[in-house]
C-alpha cells in the first residue's frame, strides 16, 4: 500500500498496540501539515521564491489531501511563507481524515470510547503492521548510515522538527538525525524549501505551546 509522508508521520505518532497518540496535538498537527507541503516540494509542485511558497506545477498528484493543499496554494491571491501555510493547513480535521483513510484501508482500527464515562476518545491501534514496518525499516537504515532517498529524508526532517524522532526512535543518534534533517539535497531550491517548511513547523509548535500555557 502506498501512503503519503503525512500518513507515515501519523503511523509513527501512534502506539502500535494501544493506538494512543505519542505527541501532543500542538506538535502533531503542524507536522502533518508540514509533511503535505514537503511532499509537494519533492514532487516538484511547489518551491520557494523570495522566501515564499510558489507553485511550479498545479497538476494534481492523484491524492485528495495533497491535491487539495496544492489547489489551495495555487488559488491564493498572495504568495505566503511556509510558516503561514503550515498554520493554515494544520487542523484536527486533516489529522482525522488521514487516520480515517488509513482505517478504511485496513492499516489502522478506529476504537471509540469514553474516559471516566464522560470524555470521548478515539484510539488508532494497528491492524496491518506491515506498512509501518516498511517505514521503520527505511528510517532505521538511514539512521544507521545508509543514504536516504528524498522521501525518507523528508520524513526524518519533519519528525525532527516536531520532536517525533525522540518518541518514535528514542535510541537514534541525534547527530545523524540532525545531519539528515539538514539535508544534502540534489537541488538547492528543494533544500531551501524543506528547511523553510521545517522552520514553519517549529514556529507553529512553539507558538501553540506558548498560547496553551499563556
C-alpha positions in Angstrom: 0.0 0.0 0.0 1.2 3.5 -0.9 0.9 6.2 1.8 1.8 9.8 1.9 4.6 11.2 4.1 1.9 12.8 6.3 0.3 9.4 6.8 3.8 8.0 7.6 4.1 10.6 10.3 0.7 9.5 11.8 1.7 5.9 11.8 4.8 6.7 13.8 2.9 9.1 16.1 0.5 6.5 17.5 1.2 3.4 19.6 1.2 0.3 17.6 -0.7 -1.8 20.1 -2.8 0.7 22.2 -3.3 3.3 19.4 -2.5 6.2 21.8 -1.2 9.4 20.4 2.5 9.8 21.4 2.8 13.5 20.7 0.6 16.4 21.8 -1.8 17.8 19.2 0.1 21.1 19.1 3.2 19.1 17.9 1.5 16.6 15.7 -0.9 18.8 13.6 1.9 21.2 12.3 4.0 18.1 11.4 1.2 16.6 9.4 0.6 19.9 7.5 4.4 20.4 7.0 4.6 16.9 5.6 2.0 17.7 3.0 4.0 20.8 2.0 7.3 18.9 2.0 5.8 16.1 -0.3 4.6 18.8 -2.7 8.1 20.2 -2.7 9.9 17.0 -3.5 7.2 16.2 -6.1 8.2 19.5 -7.8 4.8 21.1 -7.3 6.0 24.0 -5.1 9.2 25.8 -4.4 10.4 29.0 -2.6 10.7 32.3 -4.3 11.8 35.3 -2.2 11.2 33.1 0.9 7.6 32.5 -0.1 5.8 29.4 -1.4 5.1 29.5 -5.1 3.5 26.9 -7.4 5.8 25.3 -10.0 3.2 22.9 -11.4 -0.5 22.9 -10.4 -1.1 19.4 -11.9 -2.7 17.1 -9.4 -0.7 14.2 -7.9 -3.7 11.9 -7.5 -4.0 12.1 -3.7 -7.0 14.0 -2.3 -5.2 15.7 0.5 -2.1 16.6 -1.5 -4.2 17.9 -4.4 -6.4 20.0 -2.1 -3.4 21.6 -0.5 -1.8 22.3 -3.8 -5.1 23.8 -5.2 -5.4 26.0 -2.1 -1.9 27.3 -2.5 -2.3 27.8 -6.3 -5.6 29.7 -5.6 -4.2 32.0 -3.0 -4.2 35.7 -4.2 -0.9 36.2 -2.4 2.3 34.1 -2.1 2.9 33.3 1.6 5.8 32.0 3.7 5.9 28.3 4.6 5.1 29.0 8.2 1.9 30.7 7.2 0.8 27.7 5.1 1.7 25.3 8.0 -0.7 27.3 10.2 -3.4 27.4 7.6 -3.3 23.7 6.6 -2.9 22.2 10.1 -6.1 21.0 11.7 -7.6 18.2 13.7 -9.9 17.6 10.8 -7.0 17.0 8.5 -5.5 14.6 11.0 -8.7 12.7 11.4 -9.3 12.5 7.7 -5.9 10.9 7.2 -6.4 8.5 10.1 -9.8 7.5 8.9 -8.3 6.9 5.4 -5.7 4.6 7.0 -8.5 2.8 8.9 -10.6 2.4 5.7 -7.5 0.8 4.0 -7.2 -1.7 6.9 -4.0 -0.3 8.2 -5.5 1.0 11.5 -8.5 0.3 13.6 -10.7 3.0 14.9 -11.7 2.4 18.5 -14.0 4.9 20.1 -14.7 5.1 23.9 -15.0 7.4 26.8 -12.7 8.4 29.6 -14.4 8.3 33.0 -17.6 7.6 31.1 -17.7 11.2 30.0 -15.0 12.4 27.7 -15.0 10.9 24.2 -11.7 9.4 23.0 -10.6 7.6 19.9 -7.6 5.2 19.6 -6.0 4.1 16.4 -4.2 0.7 17.0 -2.6 -1.1 14.1 -4.4 -3.8 12.1 -1.8 -4.2 9.4 1.7 -3.6 10.9 3.5 -4.2 7.6 3.0 -0.6 6.4 4.7 0.9 9.4 7.3 -1.8 9.4 8.4 -0.8 5.9 8.5 2.9 7.0 10.6 2.0 10.1 13.0 -0.1 8.0 13.6 2.9 5.7 14.2 5.2 8.6 16.3 2.8 10.6 18.5 2.2 7.6 19.1 5.9 7.0 19.7 6.5 10.7 22.2 3.6 10.6 24.3 5.2 7.9 22.6 4.3 4.6 21.9 7.1 2.1 18.2 8.1 2.5 16.0 8.6 -0.5 14.3 12.0 -0.7 11.0 10.8 0.9 12.8 9.2 3.8 15.0 12.3 4.3 11.9 14.5 4.4 10.2 12.1 6.9 13.1 12.3 9.2 13.4 16.1 8.8 9.7 16.6 9.7 9.9 14.2 12.6 12.9 16.1 13.9 11.1 19.5 13.6 8.2 18.2 15.6 10.4 16.2 18.0 8.6 13.0 17.0 12.0 11.3 16.4 12.6 11.3 20.2 9.4 9.2 20.6 9.4 7.0 17.6 13.2 6.3 17.5 14.4 7.0 21.1 17.7 5.3 20.5 18.6 7.1 17.3 21.9 9.0 17.1 21.0 12.7 17.5 23.8 13.8 15.3 22.7 11.5 12.5 19.1 12.8 12.8 20.3 16.4 12.5 22.6 15.6 9.6 19.7 14.1 7.6 17.4 16.9 8.6 19.8 19.4 7.4 19.7 17.6 4.1 22.1 17.0 1.2 19.5 17.6 -1.4 20.2 17.3 -5.1 18.5 20.6 -5.8 19.3 23.7 -3.8 15.8 25.0 -4.2 14.4 21.9 -2.7 16.9 22.2 0.2 15.7 25.7 0.9 12.1 24.8 0.7 12.3 21.8 3.1 14.4 23.9 5.5 11.8 26.7 5.5 8.9 24.2 5.9 10.6 22.6 8.9 11.2 26.1 10.4 7.5 26.7 9.9 6.6 23.5 11.8 8.9 24.6 14.7 7.3 28.0 14.8 3.8 26.6 14.8 4.7 24.2 17.6 6.3 26.9 19.7 3.5 29.4 19.1 0.9 26.8 20.1 2.8 25.8 23.2 3.1 29.5 24.3 -0.6 30.1 23.7 -1.6 27.0 25.6 0.5 28.0 28.6 -0.1 31.8 28.5 
